[in-house]
Amino acid sequence: MATLLERQSRFTLLVEVAGKDTVSVVNALIPQVRRLPLTLRRSLTWDRGMEMAAHKHLTVATKVKVYFCDPHSPWQWGTNENTNRLLRQYFPKGTDLARYSQADLDRVALRLNLIFPVARPRGISS
């Protein structure tokens, strides 16, 4: 599972991925990112993991610029880490995520988005 978060509104999108390799992650993100309103597609900040090594393919396919957090700069990924902690309520450590479909992930994301309905971006309904 990949998590995408819009920092100001805290809008959360969970994406089912087939594997941790860069091709699986980027190919899973492309259709999900394309369905977002333009206000949520300005840029994507990612940690420095190898799963985004093919980030240029994502940028070409979605026109979304990908930035990477600076090493040893935890304040740059705080929203994502906090959301990941919330996700542990639904997916405890050790959970086999292969059991969950994109529809299951969408339901969990909806719950998180209802918890934090702050500044809902245009084009996104609850």
N, CA, C and O atoms as a GROMACS GRO file, in nm:
protein
  504
    1MET      N    1   0.085  -0.117   0.000
    1MET     CA    2   0.000   0.000   0.000
    1MET      C    3   0.090   0.124   0.000
    1MET      O    4   0.190   0.131   0.071
    2ALA      N    5   0.050   0.220  -0.082
    2ALA     CA    6   0.116   0.349  -0.083
    2ALA      C    7   0.018   0.452  -0.027
    2ALA      O    8  -0.102   0.442  -0.050
    3THR      N    9   0.069   0.550   0.045
    3THR     CA   10  -0.016   0.655   0.098
    3THR      C   11   0.024   0.786   0.032
    3THR      O   12   0.141   0.821   0.025
    4LEU      N   13  -0.077   0.859  -0.016
    4LEU     CA   14  -0.057   0.992  -0.070
    4LEU      C   15  -0.138   1.089   0.014
    4LEU      O   16  -0.256   1.064   0.042
    5LEU      N   17  -0.076   1.197   0.055
    5LEU     CA   18  -0.143   1.294   0.142
    5LEU      C   19  -0.121   1.435   0.090
    5LEU      O   20  -0.010   1.472   0.050
    6GLU      N   21  -0.228   1.511   0.091
    6GLU     CA   22  -0.216   1.653   0.059
    6GLU      C   23  -0.192   1.723   0.192
    6GLU      O   24  -0.272   1.711   0.284
    7ARG      N   25  -0.083   1.794   0.200
    7ARG     CA   26  -0.036   1.845   0.328
    7ARG      C   27  -0.130   1.944   0.394
    7ARG      O   28  -0.151   1.935   0.515
    8GLN      N   29  -0.187   2.038   0.321
    8GLN     CA   30  -0.271   2.139   0.384
    8GLN      C   31  -0.408   2.086   0.424
    8GLN      O   32  -0.453   2.110   0.536
    9SER      N   33  -0.474   2.014   0.334
    9SER     CA   34  -0.609   1.964   0.365
    9SER      C   35  -0.606   1.830   0.438
    9SER      O   36  -0.706   1.789   0.496
   10ARG      N   37  -0.492   1.763   0.434
   10ARG     CA   38  -0.474   1.629   0.489
   10ARG      C   39  -0.559   1.524   0.415
   10ARG      O   40  -0.588   1.417   0.468
   11PHE      N   41  -0.597   1.558   0.292
   11PHE     CA   42  -0.670   1.461   0.210
   11PHE      C   43  -0.580   1.340   0.190
   11PHE      O   44  -0.463   1.354   0.152
   12THR      N   45  -0.634   1.222   0.215
   12THR     CA   46  -0.558   1.098   0.212
   12THR      C   47  -0.607   1.009   0.099
   12THR      O   48  -0.728   0.992   0.079
   13LEU      N   49  -0.513   0.952   0.027
   13LEU     CA   50  -0.543   0.855  -0.078
   13LEU      C   51  -0.455   0.733  -0.051
   13LEU      O   52  -0.334   0.745  -0.039
   14LEU      N   53  -0.518   0.618  -0.042
   14LEU     CA   54  -0.444   0.492  -0.023
   14LEU      C   55  -0.447   0.418  -0.155
   14LEU      O   56  -0.551   0.408  -0.220
   15VAL      N   57  -0.332   0.366  -0.195
   15VAL     CA   58  -0.319   0.302  -0.325
   15VAL      C   59  -0.269   0.159  -0.308
   15VAL      O   60  -0.166   0.134  -0.246
   16GLU      N   61  -0.344   0.066  -0.365
   16GLU     CA   62  -0.303  -0.074  -0.365
   16GLU      C   63  -0.187  -0.091  -0.463
   16GLU      O   64  -0.195  -0.048  -0.578
   17VAL      N   65  -0.080  -0.152  -0.417
   17VAL     CA   66   0.035  -0.179  -0.504
   17VAL      C   67   0.065  -0.328  -0.503
   17VAL      O   68   0.047  -0.396  -0.402
   18ALA      N   69   0.112  -0.377  -0.617
   18ALA     CA   70   0.139  -0.520  -0.630
   18ALA      C   71   0.269  -0.561  -0.562
   18ALA      O   72   0.283  -0.676  -0.521
   19GLY      N   73   0.362  -0.468  -0.548
   19GLY     CA   74   0.490  -0.499  -0.486
   19GLY      C   75   0.561  -0.372  -0.446
   19GLY      O   76   0.513  -0.262  -0.472
   20LYS      N   77   0.677  -0.386  -0.381
   20LYS     CA   78   0.753  -0.270  -0.334
   20LYS      C   79   0.849  -0.217  -0.439
   20LYS      O   80   0.914  -0.114  -0.417
   21ASP      N   81   0.860  -0.284  -0.551
   21ASP     CA   82   0.954  -0.242  -0.655
   21ASP      C   83   0.903  -0.115  -0.723
   21ASP      O   84   0.783  -0.087  -0.722
   22THR      N   85   0.993  -0.040  -0.781
   22THR     CA   86   0.959   0.090  -0.838
   22THR      C   87   0.856   0.081  -0.950
   22THR      O   88   0.769   0.168  -0.959
   23VAL      N   89   0.862  -0.020  -1.035
   23VAL     CA   90   0.766  -0.033  -1.144
   23VAL      C   91   0.625  -0.056  -1.090
   23VAL      O   92   0.530   0.006  -1.137
   24SER      N   93   0.611  -0.143  -0.991
   24SER     CA   94   0.480  -0.170  -0.931
   24SER      C   95   0.423  -0.046  -0.865
   24SER      O   96   0.305  -0.014  -0.882
   25VAL      N   97   0.505   0.025  -0.790
   25VAL     CA   98   0.458   0.143  -0.717
   25VAL      C   99   0.418   0.254  -0.814
   25VAL      O  100   0.308   0.309  -0.802
   26VAL      N  101   0.504   0.286  -0.908
   26VAL     CA  102   0.475   0.395  -1.001
   26VAL      C  103   0.354   0.361  -1.088
   26VAL      O  104   0.269   0.447  -1.112
   27ASN      N  105   0.346   0.237  -1.136
   27ASN     CA  106   0.231   0.199  -1.219
   27ASN      C  107   0.100   0.200  -1.141
   27ASN      O  108  -0.006   0.223  -1.200
   28ALA      N  109   0.104   0.175  -1.012
   28ALA     CA  110  -0.017   0.182  -0.931
   28ALA      C  111  -0.056   0.327  -0.902
   28ALA      O  112  -0.175   0.359  -0.894
   29LEU      N  113   0.042   0.413  -0.886
   29LEU     CA  114   0.015   0.553  -0.854
   29LEU      C  115  -0.043   0.630  -0.973
   29LEU      O  116  -0.127   0.718  -0.953
   30ILE      N  117   0.001   0.599  -1.093
   30ILE     CA  118  -0.040   0.678  -1.210
   30ILE      C  119  -0.191   0.692  -1.224
   30ILE      O  120  -0.240   0.805  -1.229
   31PRO      N  121  -0.269   0.583  -1.230
   31PRO     CA  122  -0.413   0.602  -1.247
   31PRO      C  123  -0.480   0.670  -1.128
   31PRO      O  124  -0.578   0.743  -1.145
   32GLN      N  125  -0.428   0.648  -1.008
   32GLN     CA  126  -0.486   0.711  -0.889
   32GLN      C  127  -0.459   0.861  -0.888
   32GLN      O  128  -0.547   0.941  -0.855
   33VAL      N  129  -0.338   0.900  -0.925
   33VAL     CA  130  -0.303   1.042  -0.929
   33VAL      C  131  -0.382   1.112  -1.039
   33VAL      O  132  -0.426   1.226  -1.020
   34ARG      N  133  -0.401   1.047  -1.152
   34ARG     CA  134  -0.475   1.108  -1.263
   34ARG      C  135  -0.620   1.140  -1.228
   34ARG      O  136  -0.678   1.232  -1.284
   35ARG      N  137  -0.678   1.065  -1.134
   35ARG     CA  138  -0.818   1.090  -1.099
   35ARG      C  139  -0.836   1.202  -0.997
   35ARG      O  140  -0.949   1.242  -0.968
   36LEU      N  141  -0.727   1.253  -0.943
   36LEU     CA  142  -0.734   1.362  -0.847
   36LEU      C  143  -0.760   1.495  -0.918
   36LEU      O  144  -0.718   1.514  -1.032
   37PRO      N  145  -0.829   1.588  -0.851
   37PRO     CA  146  -0.845   1.722  -0.909
   37PRO      C  147  -0.709   1.790  -0.921
   37PRO      O  148  -0.615   1.757  -0.848
   38LEU      N  149  -0.699   1.884  -1.011
   38LEU     CA  150  -0.572   1.953  -1.035
   38LEU      C  151  -0.514   2.017  -0.910
   38LEU      O  152  -0.392   2.024  -0.894
   39THR      N  153  -0.600   2.064  -0.820
   39THR     CA  154  -0.551   2.128  -0.698
   39THR      C  155  -0.469   2.033  -0.611
   39THR      O  156  -0.388   2.078  -0.530
   40LEU      N  157  -0.490   1.904  -0.628
   40LEU     CA  158  -0.414   1.805  -0.550
   40LEU      C  159  -0.300   1.744  -0.631
   40LEU      O  160  -0.229   1.657  -0.580
   41ARG      N  161  -0.283   1.788  -0.754
   41ARG     CA  162  -0.182   1.727  -0.841
   41ARG      C  163  -0.066   1.821  -0.873
   41ARG      O  164  -0.005   1.808  -0.979
   42ARG      N  165  -0.037   1.912  -0.787
   42ARG     CA  166   0.071   2.006  -0.818
   42ARG      C  167   0.208   1.944  -0.801
   42ARG      O  168   0.296   1.962  -0.885
   43SER      N  169   0.225   1.870  -0.692
   43SER     CA  170   0.355   1.807  -0.668
   43SER      C  171   0.336   1.690  -0.572
   43SER      O  172   0.232   1.678  -0.506
   44LEU      N  173   0.437   1.608  -0.565
   44LEU     CA  174   0.437   1.492  -0.477
   44LEU      C  175   0.572   1.491  -0.407
   44LEU      O  176   0.676   1.497  -0.472
   45THR      N  177   0.571   1.482  -0.275
   45THR     CA  178   0.695   1.470  -0.200
   45THR      C  179   0.704   1.328  -0.147
   45THR      O  180   0.609   1.278  -0.087
   46TRP      N  181   0.814   1.264  -0.169
   46TRP     CA  182   0.832   1.124  -0.134
   46TRP      C  183   0.956   1.111  -0.048
   46TRP      O  184   1.047   1.194  -0.054
   47ASP      N  185   0.960   1.006   0.034
   47ASP     CA  186   1.083   0.982   0.108
   47ASP      C  187   1.187   0.930   0.008
   47ASP      O  188   1.159   0.924  -0.112
   48ARG      N  189   1.301   0.895   0.053
   48ARG     CA  190   1.410   0.862  -0.039
   48ARG      C  191   1.419   0.712  -0.071
   48ARG      O  192   1.526   0.664  -0.107
   49GLY      N  193   1.308   0.640  -0.058
   49GLY     CA  194   1.309   0.496  -0.085
   49GLY      C  195   1.324   0.464  -0.233
   49GLY      O  196   1.293   0.546  -0.319
   50MET      N  197   1.372   0.346  -0.261
   50MET     CA  198   1.395   0.302  -0.399
   50MET      C  199   1.265   0.281  -0.477
   50MET      O  200   1.269   0.271  -0.600
   51GLU      N  201   1.150   0.275  -0.408
   51GLU     CA  202   1.024   0.250  -0.477
   51GLU      C  203   0.987   0.364  -0.572
   51GLU      O  204   0.900   0.347  -0.657
   52MET      N  205   1.051   0.480  -0.558
   52MET     CA  206   1.022   0.591  -0.649
   52MET      C  207   1.139   0.620  -0.743
   52MET      O  208   1.152   0.732  -0.792
   53ALA      N  209   1.222   0.521  -0.766
   53ALA     CA  210   1.336   0.540  -0.858
   53ALA      C  211   1.288   0.576  -0.998
   53ALA      O  212   1.359   0.645  -1.071
   54ALA      N  213   1.169   0.532  -1.036
   54ALA     CA  214   1.113   0.563  -1.168
   54ALA      C  215   1.019   0.682  -1.163
   54ALA      O  216   0.920   0.688  -1.236
   55HIS      N  217   1.050   0.778  -1.076
   55HIS     CA  218   0.963   0.894  -1.057
   55HIS      C  219   0.946   0.976  -1.184
   55HIS      O  220   0.843   1.041  -1.202
   56LYS      N  221   1.044   0.974  -1.273
   56LYS     CA  222   1.032   1.050  -1.398
   56LYS      C  223   0.918   0.995  -1.484
   56LYS      O  224   0.851   1.071  -1.555
   57HIS      N  225   0.897   0.864  -1.479
   57HIS     CA  226   0.785   0.803  -1.552
   57HIS      C  227   0.652   0.855  -1.497
   57HIS      O  228   0.560   0.884  -1.573
   58LEU      N  229   0.643   0.865  -1.366
   58LEU     CA  230   0.522   0.919  -1.302
   58LEU      C  231   0.499   1.064  -1.345
   58LEU      O  232   0.387   1.103  -1.377
   59THR      N  233   0.605   1.144  -1.347
   59THR     CA  234   0.594   1.284  -1.386
   59THR      C  235   0.548   1.297  -1.531
   59THR      O  236   0.460   1.378  -1.560
   60VAL      N  237   0.603   1.219  -1.621
   60VAL     CA  238   0.563   1.224  -1.761
   60VAL      C  239   0.416   1.182  -1.777
   60VAL      O  240   0.342   1.244  -1.852
   61ALA      N  241   0.377   1.078  -1.708
   61ALA     CA  242   0.241   1.023  -1.723
   61ALA      C  243   0.134   1.110  -1.657
   61ALA      O  244   0.019   1.109  -1.700
   62THR      N  245   0.170   1.186  -1.553
   62THR     CA  246   0.069   1.261  -1.476
   62THR      C  247   0.093   1.412  -1.473
   62THR      O  248   0.007   1.488  -1.428
   63LYS      N  249   0.210   1.455  -1.521
   63LYS     CA  250   0.250   1.596  -1.514
   63LYS      C  251   0.265   1.644  -1.369
   63LYS      O  252   0.251   1.764  -1.341
   64VAL      N  253   0.291   1.553  -1.278
   64VAL     CA  254   0.312   1.586  -1.137
   64VAL      C  255   0.462   1.581  -1.108
   64VAL      O  256   0.527   1.479  -1.131
   65LYS      N  257   0.515   1.691  -1.058
   65LYS     CA  258   0.656   1.695  -1.021
   65LYS      C  259   0.675   1.617  -0.891
   65LYS      O  260   0.594   1.628  -0.799
   66VAL      N  261   0.782   1.540  -0.885
   66VAL     CA  262   0.813   1.461  -0.766
   66VAL      C  263   0.936   1.522  -0.699
   66VAL      O  264   1.040   1.542  -0.762
   67TYR      N  265   0.921   1.549  -0.570
   67TYR     CA  266   1.031   1.599  -0.489
   67TYR      C  267   1.064   1.494  -0.385
   67TYR      O  268   0.979   1.411  -0.350
   68PHE      N  269   1.186   1.498  -0.336
   68PHE     CA  270   1.227   1.402  -0.234
   68PHE      C  271   1.265   1.475  -0.106
   68PHE      O  272   1.329   1.580  -0.109
   69CYS      N  273   1.225   1.417   0.005
   69CYS     CA  274   1.262   1.473   0.135
   69CYS      C  275   1.414   1.471   0.148
   69CYS      O  276   1.481   1.380   0.100
   70ASP      N  277   1.466   1.573   0.214
   70ASP     CA  278   1.608   1.577   0.241
   70ASP      C  279   1.643   1.473   0.347
   70ASP      O  280   1.564   1.448   0.438
   71PRO      N  281   1.761   1.412   0.335
   71PRO     CA  282   1.801   1.317   0.439
   71PRO      C  283   1.808   1.386   0.576
   71PRO      O  284   1.845   1.503   0.585
   72HIS      N  285   1.773   1.313   0.678
   72HIS     CA  286   1.779   1.362   0.816
   72HIS      C  287   1.693   1.487   0.837
   72HIS      O  288   1.730   1.576   0.914
   73SER      N  289   1.578   1.494   0.769
   73SER     CA  290   1.487   1.608   0.781
   73SER      C  291   1.346   1.557   0.810
   73SER      O  292   1.258   1.568   0.724
   74PRO      N  293   1.323   1.501   0.929
   74PRO     CA  294   1.194   1.438   0.958
   74PRO      C  295   1.075   1.532   0.950
   74PRO      O  296   0.963   1.485   0.929
   75TRP      N  297   1.095   1.663   0.967
   75TRP     CA  298   0.983   1.757   0.959
   75TRP      C  299   0.923   1.760   0.819
   75TRP      O  300   0.811   1.809   0.802
   76GLN      N  301   0.994   1.711   0.719
   76GLN     CA  302   0.944   1.714   0.582
   76GLN      C  303   0.846   1.601   0.554
   76GLN      O  304   0.776   1.605   0.453
   77TRP      N  305   0.838   1.502   0.640
   77TRP     CA  306   0.743   1.392   0.616
   77TRP      C  307   0.652   1.365   0.735
   77TRP      O  308   0.597   1.256   0.749
   78GLY      N  309   0.637   1.464   0.820
   78GLY     CA  310   0.558   1.447   0.942
   78GLY      C  311   0.413   1.410   0.919
   78GLY      O  312   0.362   1.321   0.987
   79THR      N  313   0.344   1.476   0.824
   79THR     CA  314   0.204   1.445   0.798
   79THR      C  315   0.188   1.300   0.757
   79THR      O  316   0.096   1.232   0.801
   80ASN      N  317   0.278   1.252   0.674
   80ASN     CA  318   0.271   1.114   0.629
   80ASN      C  319   0.294   1.017   0.745
   80ASN      O  320   0.223   0.917   0.756
   81GLU      N  321   0.390   1.045   0.830
   81GLU     CA  322   0.417   0.957   0.944
   81GLU      C  323   0.299   0.954   1.040
   81GLU      O  324   0.264   0.848   1.092
   82ASN      N  325   0.237   1.069   1.064
   82ASN     CA  326   0.120   1.073   1.152
   82ASN      C  327   0.006   0.993   1.093
   82ASN      O  328  -0.064   0.921   1.166
   83THR      N  329  -0.015   1.004   0.965
   83THR     CA  330  -0.122   0.928   0.899
   83THR      C  331  -0.092   0.779   0.903
   83THR      O  332  -0.182   0.698   0.925
   84ASN      N  333   0.034   0.743   0.884
   84ASN     CA  334   0.070   0.601   0.892
   84ASN      C  335   0.040   0.546   1.031
   84ASN      O  336   0.000   0.430   1.044
   85ARG      N  337   0.059   0.626   1.134
   85ARG     CA  338   0.024   0.582   1.270
   85ARG      C  339  -0.128   0.560   1.282
   85ARG      O  340  -0.172   0.464   1.344
   86LEU      N  341  -0.207   0.649   1.222
   86LEU     CA  342  -0.352   0.631   1.223
   86LEU      C  343  -0.392   0.504   1.147
   86LEU      O  344  -0.486   0.435   1.185
   87LEU      N  345  -0.321   0.475   1.041
   87LEU     CA  346  -0.352   0.356   0.960
   87LEU      C  347  -0.331   0.227   1.038
   87LEU      O  348  -0.391   0.125   1.006
   88ARG      N  349  -0.245   0.230   1.139
   88ARG     CA  350  -0.221   0.110   1.221
   88ARG      C  351  -0.348   0.065   1.294
   88ARG      O  352  -0.357  -0.051   1.333
   89GLN      N  353  -0.446   0.155   1.311
   89GLN     CA  354  -0.574   0.115   1.370
   89GLN      C  355  -0.648   0.017   1.278
   89GLN      O  356  -0.720  -0.071   1.324
   90TYR      N  357  -0.629   0.035   1.149
   90TYR     CA  358  -0.698  -0.048   1.049
   90TYR      C  359  -0.610  -0.163   1.001
   90TYR      O  360  -0.660  -0.270   0.967
   91PHE      N  361  -0.480  -0.139   1.000
   91PHE     CA  362  -0.385  -0.239   0.950
   91PHE      C  363  -0.271  -0.252   1.050
   91PHE      O  364  -0.166  -0.190   1.032
   92PRO      N  365  -0.289  -0.332   1.156
   92PRO     CA  366  -0.182  -0.347   1.255
   92PRO      C  367  -0.054  -0.404   1.192
   92PRO      O  368  -0.059  -0.470   1.088
   93LYS      N  369   0.058  -0.377   1.256
   93LYS     CA  370   0.185  -0.431   1.207
   93LYS      C  371   0.172  -0.581   1.183
   93LYS      O  372   0.112  -0.652   1.263
   94GLY      N  373   0.227  -0.627   1.073
   94GLY     CA  374   0.221  -0.768   1.039
   94GLY      C  375   0.098  -0.808   0.958
   94GLY      O  376   0.086  -0.923   0.917
   95THR      N  377   0.006  -0.712   0.934
   95THR     CA  378  -0.114  -0.742   0.856
   95THR      C  379  -0.076  -0.773   0.712
   95THR      O  380   0.007  -0.704   0.654
   96ASP      N  381  -0.136  -0.877   0.656
   96ASP     CA  382  -0.115  -0.911   0.515
   96ASP      C  383  -0.200  -0.817   0.430
   96ASP      O  384  -0.321  -0.837   0.416
   97LEU      N  385  -0.138  -0.716   0.372
   97LEU     CA  386  -0.211  -0.616   0.295
   97LEU      C  387  -0.263  -0.671   0.163
   97LEU      O  388  -0.350  -0.609   0.101
   98ALA      N  389  -0.213  -0.785   0.121
   98ALA     CA  390  -0.263  -0.847  -0.003
   98ALA      C  391  -0.410  -0.887   0.010
   98ALA      O  392  -0.477  -0.908  -0.091
   99ARG      N  393  -0.459  -0.899   0.133
   99ARG     CA  394  -0.601  -0.935   0.155
   99ARG      C  395  -0.695  -0.820   0.121
   99ARG      O  396  -0.816  -0.841   0.108
  100TYR      N  397  -0.643  -0.699   0.107
  100TYR     CA  398  -0.726  -0.582   0.090
  100TYR      C  399  -0.727  -0.534  -0.055
  100TYR      O  400  -0.622  -0.524  -0.119
  101SER      N  401  -0.846  -0.505  -0.105
  101SER     CA  402  -0.862  -0.453  -0.242
  101SER      C  403  -0.851  -0.301  -0.241
  101SER      O  404  -0.846  -0.239  -0.135
  102GLN      N  405  -0.848  -0.242  -0.360
  102GLN     CA  406  -0.849  -0.096  -0.368
  102GLN      C  407  -0.977  -0.041  -0.306
  102GLN      O  408  -0.974   0.064  -0.242
  103ALA      N  409  -1.088  -0.111  -0.323
  103ALA     CA  410  -1.214  -0.066  -0.262
  103ALA      C  411  -1.203  -0.064  -0.109
  103ALA      O  412  -1.254   0.029  -0.046
  104ASP      N  413  -1.138  -0.163  -0.050
  104ASP     CA  414  -1.116  -0.164   0.095
  104ASP      C  415  -1.032  -0.044   0.137
  104ASP      O  416  -1.063   0.023   0.236
  105LEU      N  417  -0.926  -0.018   0.062
  105LEU     CA  418  -0.839   0.096   0.094
  105LEU      C  419  -0.914   0.228   0.078
  105LEU      O  420  -0.894   0.321   0.157
  106ASP      N  421  -1.001   0.237  -0.023
  106ASP     CA  422  -1.082   0.358  -0.043
  106ASP      C  423  -1.173   0.383   0.076
  106ASP      O  424  -1.192   0.498   0.116
  107ARG      N  425  -1.230   0.278   0.134
  107ARG     CA  426  -1.317   0.293   0.251
  107ARG      C  427  -1.239   0.346   0.372
  107ARG      O  428  -1.288   0.432   0.445
  108VAL      N  429  -1.119   0.293   0.392
  108VAL     CA  430  -1.037   0.341   0.504
  108VAL      C  431  -0.996   0.486   0.480
  108VAL      O  432  -1.001   0.568   0.572
  109ALA      N  433  -0.957   0.519   0.357
  109ALA     CA  434  -0.919   0.657   0.325
  109ALA      C  435  -1.037   0.752   0.349
  109ALA      O  436  -1.019   0.862   0.399
  110LEU      N  437  -1.156   0.708   0.312
  110LEU     CA  438  -1.275   0.791   0.334
  110LEU      C  439  -1.293   0.819   0.483
  110LEU      O  440  -1.324   0.932   0.522
  111ARG      N  441  -1.275   0.717   0.565
  111ARG     CA  442  -1.287   0.737   0.710
  111ARG      C  443  -1.185   0.839   0.760
  111ARG      O  444  -1.218   0.927   0.839
  112LEU      N  445  -1.061   0.825   0.713
  112LEU     CA  446  -0.958   0.921   0.754
  112LEU      C  447  -0.992   1.061   0.705
  112LEU      O  448  -0.970   1.160   0.776
  113ASN      N  449  -1.045   1.070   0.584
  113ASN     CA  450  -1.080   1.202   0.529
  113ASN      C  451  -1.198   1.264   0.602
  113ASN      O  452  -1.211   1.386   0.606
  114LEU      N  453  -1.284   1.181   0.660
  114LEU     CA  454  -1.395   1.235   0.739
  114LEU      C  455  -1.348   1.280   0.878
  114LEU      O  456  -1.407   1.370   0.937
  115ILE      N  457  -1.241   1.218   0.928
  115ILE     CA  458  -1.183   1.258   1.057
  115ILE      C  459  -1.120   1.396   1.043
  115ILE      O  460  -1.130   1.478   1.134
  116PHE      N  461  -1.056   1.421   0.929
  116PHE     CA  462  -0.985   1.547   0.904
  116PHE      C  463  -1.048   1.619   0.785
  116PHE      O  464  -0.984   1.630   0.680
  117PRO      N  465  -1.172   1.668   0.799
  117PRO     CA  466  -1.237   1.733   0.685
  117PRO      C  467  -1.194   1.878   0.666
  117PRO      O  468  -1.270   1.960   0.614
  118VAL      N  469  -1.073   1.910   0.707
  118VAL     CA  470  -1.023   2.047   0.701
  118VAL      C  471  -0.997   2.088   0.557
  118VAL      O  472  -0.934   2.015   0.481
  119ALA      N  473  -1.046   2.205   0.520
  119ALA     CA  474  -1.014   2.266   0.390
  119ALA      C  475  -1.025   2.169   0.275
  119ALA      O  476  -0.932   2.156   0.195
  120ARG      N  477  -1.138   2.099   0.264
  120ARG     CA  478  -1.160   2.001   0.157
  120ARG      C  479  -1.134   2.067   0.022
  120ARG      O  480  -1.202   2.165  -0.010
  121PRO      N  481  -1.040   2.018  -0.058
  121PRO     CA  482  -1.013   2.078  -0.188
  121PRO      C  483  -1.131   2.065  -0.284
  121PRO      O  484  -1.210   1.972  -0.272
  122ARG      N  485  -1.142   2.158  -0.377
  122ARG     CA  486  -1.248   2.152  -0.477
  122ARG      C  487  -1.238   2.025  -0.558
  122ARG      O  488  -1.128   1.980  -0.592
  123GLY      N  489  -1.351   1.965  -0.590
  123GLY     CA  490  -1.352   1.843  -0.670
  123GLY      C  491  -1.348   1.717  -0.588
  123GLY      O  492  -1.359   1.608  -0.643
  124ILE      N  493  -1.333   1.729  -0.458
  124ILE     CA  494  -1.329   1.612  -0.369
  124ILE      C  495  -1.455   1.617  -0.283
  124ILE      O  496  -1.479   1.715  -0.212
  125SER      N  497  -1.533   1.512  -0.289
  125SER     CA  498  -1.652   1.505  -0.204
  125SER      C  499  -1.631   1.397  -0.100
  125SER      O  500  -1.552   1.305  -0.119
  126SER      N  501  -1.701   1.409   0.009
  126SER     CA  502  -1.688   1.311   0.119
  126SER      C  503  -1.768   1.188   0.090
  126SER      O  504  -1.768   1.095   0.171
   0.00000   0.00000   0.00000
